[in-house]
């Protein structure tokens, strides 16, 4: 149980500039071109106003290309881990959409994704610290 709780505590980078995501069924030529603003080393979240219209079901295994910068695209197999509908949200906590979990990734792509997520989290923390400092100073 503690291991499962620990997995849920993976930090997610909330991005100001979205990342391009291309995904499709394994072996299919049909691709879906999407954007994400929320990524971690375990997967990412796609905001959808009506996630029930997403063309895949829970537990679908997908091929995923995540463009982390203009020169680097990581590839992995992902699984639709969670569908969050309006009725699932309590108050203003979270958005509707689809959570994709990484289930298979090469070491090279995993390393590139980890570097990107860690750098994004550092930048996010630095920005938050700068904003907190300016509030205290300008206070």
Secondary structure by P-SEA (a helix, b strand, c coil): caaaaaaaacccccccbbbbbbbbcccccbbbbbcccccccccbbbbbcccccccccccbbbbbbbcccccbbbbbbbcccccccccccccccccbbbbbbbccccaaaaaaaaaaaaaaaaaaaaaaaaaaaaaaaac
